[in-house]
């Protein structure tokens, strides 16, 4: 072992012994001081207190007198249900809205919050002109009256939509009063007789267009059945023509009814 190592070990031992002696001396001095200051122990020790009792003295407070009043108890006012409701104060906003208070319309979204109705599939409708190609032609052929919306002077007398002023249309009535037109349509006769033929009724019309007299059996009548005559007369009395202040006071004309078997 080297000399310096041996010297260091000796110093360490010496320092340890000195430190132990100083510690023992300090504790012995402290014990002497405590004993000299009267450090004693109670034997037996006093009992432990587990609670703290605090006593309060009550202060005498005088009783407050009860005030009583003589009178009626408050009652609710009777409500008249027939009177309108009177508002004490209306709920009004201090701000003026310049645009209507509307919310945007809901739109379908991927979350499914808005139900989208299933579109209705309409059945295809057949164009009537596809079944009758001739109806689309604009000419004077036999199909022309079927494709026209209104009857005109160019139609031939006797066609289904012909002009009653120029020809006799089978199954419909015709009125002939010079310078006068029928207002609306001629009333149809009501009959239950199984007979057919033509009854011409002579009518008298005043300036207001009212039929004042009707006499069946005029020239052109082809049937003598009294039931058809009465039906034609009753229908003619219900006819009405346009007013004409320049017409005669009583103007004569005819209404022709064509009866067919029912």
C-alpha positions in Angstrom: 0.0 0.0 0.0 1.3 3.4 -0.8 2.2 5.8 2.0 -0.4 8.4 0.9 -3.2 5.8 1.0 -2.2 4.7 4.5 -2.2 8.4 5.7 -5.7 9.0 4.2 -7.2 6.0 6.0 -5.8 7.1 9.3 -7.3 10.6 8.8 -10.7 9.1 8.0 -10.7 7.0 11.2 -9.7 9.9 13.3 -12.4 12.1 11.8 -15.1 9.4 12.5 -14.1 9.1 16.1 -14.1 12.9 16.6 -17.6 13.2 15.0 -19.0 10.4 17.2 -17.6 12.0 20.4 -19.1 15.4 19.5 -22.5 13.9 18.9 -22.6 12.1 22.2 -21.5 15.2 24.0 -24.2 17.3 22.4 -27.0 14.8 23.4 -25.6 14.6 27.0 -25.6 18.4 27.3 -29.2 18.6 26.0 -30.4 16.0 28.5 -28.8 17.9 31.4 -30.5 21.2 30.3 -34.0 19.6 30.1 -33.7 18.0 33.5 -32.5 21.3 35.0 -35.5 23.2 33.5 -38.1 20.9 35.3 -39.1 18.4 32.8 -41.4 16.0 34.6 -43.9 13.3 33.6 -47.5 12.9 35.0 -48.1 9.5 36.4 -50.8 8.4 35.7 -51.5 10.7 32.7 -54.7 12.8 32.7 -57.8 11.3 30.9 -58.3 12.2 27.2 -61.2 14.5 26.3 -63.1 13.3 23.2 -65.7 16.2 23.0 -65.9 19.9 23.5 -68.9 21.3 25.3 -69.9 25.0 24.6 -72.7 26.6 26.6 -74.6 29.6 25.3 -76.7 31.8 27.5 -80.2 32.6 26.1 -81.1 36.2 25.8 -84.7 37.2 26.8 -86.4 38.6 23.6 -89.8 40.2 24.1 -92.7 38.7 22.1 -93.7 40.7 19.0 -97.3 41.7 19.2 -99.7 40.3 16.5 -101.5 43.0 14.6 -105.1 42.1 13.7 -107.3 44.1 11.4 -111.1 44.1 11.1 -112.5 43.7 7.6 -113.2 41.4 4.7 -110.8 39.0 3.3 -109.4 39.8 -0.2 -111.5 38.2 -3.0 -110.9 37.7 -6.7 -112.8 40.0 -9.0 -115.6 38.3 -11.0 -114.6 37.8 -14.6 -117.1 38.6 -17.4 -116.4 36.1 -20.1 -118.4 38.1 -22.7 -116.0 41.0 -22.6 -112.9 41.0 -24.8 -109.6 40.3 -23.2 -107.7 43.5 -22.3 -103.9 43.3 -22.4 -102.0 45.3 -19.8 -99.0 45.4 -22.0 -98.4 44.1 -25.5 -95.3 42.1 -26.2 -93.6 44.2 -28.8 -90.1 44.1 -30.1 -88.1 47.3 -30.1 -86.7 46.4 -33.5 -88.5 46.7 -36.8 -88.1 43.8 -39.3 -87.5 45.0 -42.8 -88.1 41.5 -44.4 -90.7 38.8 -43.7 -89.9 36.4 -40.9 -89.5 33.3 -42.9 -87.3 30.3 -42.7 -85.6 28.7 -45.7 -87.4 25.8 -47.1 -86.2 22.3 -46.1 -84.2 20.4 -48.7 -83.5 16.7 -49.0 -80.2 15.6 -47.6 -78.3 12.4 -47.3 -79.4 11.9 -43.7 -83.0 11.4 -44.6 -84.5 14.2 -42.5 -86.8 15.4 -45.3 -89.1 12.9 -46.9 -89.0 12.9 -50.6 -92.3 11.8 -52.2 -92.1 9.1 -54.9 -92.8 10.7 -58.3 -96.1 9.7 -59.8 -95.8 8.0 -63.1 -98.6 9.0 -65.4 -99.9 6.5 -67.8 -99.3 7.4 -71.5 -102.4 8.9 -73.2 -103.1 7.9 -76.7 -103.4 10.8 -79.2 -106.8 10.6 -80.8 -105.3 11.7 -84.1 -103.2 8.5 -84.1 -106.4 6.4 -84.5 -107.8 8.7 -87.2 -105.0 10.1 -89.4 -107.5 12.0 -91.6 -108.6 14.2 -88.7 -105.3 16.1 -88.8 -105.9 17.2 -92.4 -107.2 20.7 -93.0 -109.5 20.2 -96.0 -113.2 20.1 -96.9 -113.5 16.3 -96.7 -115.9 14.4 -94.5 -113.5 14.4 -91.6 -113.2 18.2 -91.5 -116.2 18.8 -89.1 -114.7 16.3 -86.6 -111.4 18.2 -86.3 -112.9 21.7 -86.2 -113.6 23.4 -82.9 -116.5 25.5 -84.1 -119.0 25.2 -86.9 -118.5 27.7 -89.8 -120.4 28.8 -92.9 -118.2 26.5 -95.0 -119.7 23.3 -93.7 -122.2 21.5 -95.8 -125.8 21.3 -94.7 -126.6 18.1 -93.0 -123.1 17.4 -91.6 -122.9 16.6 -87.8 -121.6 20.1 -87.0 -123.3 22.0 -89.8 -124.9 25.4 -89.6 -128.6 25.1 -88.7 -129.4 28.3 -90.5 -128.5 26.8 -93.9 -129.6 23.2 -93.6 -131.6 20.8 -91.5 -129.6 18.9 -89.0 -131.2 15.6 -88.3 -132.2 15.2 -84.6 -131.9 18.9 -83.7 -134.2 22.0 -83.7 -134.1 24.9 -86.1 -135.4 28.4 -85.5 -136.2 30.9 -88.3 -137.1 34.4 -87.2 -136.0 37.1 -89.6 -133.2 39.2 -88.1 -133.3 37.5 -84.7 -131.0 34.9 -83.1 -131.7 32.4 -80.4 -130.2 33.2 -77.0 -128.4 30.1 -75.7 -129.8 26.9 -77.1 -133.3 25.9 -78.0 -135.1 23.9 -75.3 -135.5 20.2 -76.1 -139.0 18.8 -76.1 -140.0 16.2 -73.5 -142.1 13.3 -74.8 -142.7 9.6 -74.1 -144.4 8.6 -77.4 -142.8 6.1 -79.6 -143.2 8.1 -82.8 -141.0 10.1 -85.1 -141.3 12.9 -87.6 -141.1 16.7 -88.0 -143.2 19.2 -86.2 -143.0 22.9 -87.4 -144.3 25.4 -84.8 -145.3 28.9 -85.8 -144.1 31.3 -83.1 -144.7 35.0 -82.3 -141.8 36.9 -80.7 -142.0 40.4 -79.1 -139.3 43.1 -79.0 -137.8 41.6 -75.8 -137.3 38.2 -77.5 -140.0 36.3 -75.6 -142.2 33.8 -77.4 -145.8 35.0 -76.8 -147.6 32.4 -78.9 -146.7 29.0 -80.4 -149.0 27.0 -82.8 -147.8 23.6 -83.9 -148.7 22.0 -87.3 -147.3 24.7 -89.6 -146.1 24.0 -93.2 -143.5 21.3 -93.2 -145.0 19.1 -90.4 -144.8 15.4 -91.2 -146.6 13.9 -88.2 -150.0 14.3 -86.7 -149.4 12.8 -83.2 -150.9 15.2 -80.7 -148.4 14.3 -78.0 -145.5 15.3 -80.3 -147.4 18.5 -81.1 -147.9 19.4 -77.5 -144.2 18.6 -76.7 -143.1 20.9 -79.6 -145.4 23.7 -78.5 -144.2 23.6 -74.8 -140.6 23.6 -75.9 -141.1 26.5 -78.3 -142.8 28.6 -75.5 -139.5 28.3 -73.5 -137.3 29.6 -76.4 -135.8 33.1 -76.1 -134.5 35.4 -78.8 -132.3 38.5 -78.7 -133.8 41.9 -77.9 -134.3 44.3 -80.9 -136.0 47.7 -80.3 -136.2 48.2 -84.1 -138.1 44.9 -84.7 -141.9 44.9 -85.0 -144.0 44.6 -81.8 -144.9 41.1 -82.8 -142.7 39.2 -85.2 -143.6 35.8 -86.7 -141.3 32.9 -87.3 -141.0 29.1 -87.1 -139.2 26.6 -84.9 -138.8 23.1 -86.4 -138.4 20.0 -84.1 -137.3 16.7 -85.5 -138.5 13.7 -83.4 -136.8 10.3 -83.5 -137.7 7.0 -81.9 -136.1 6.6 -78.5 
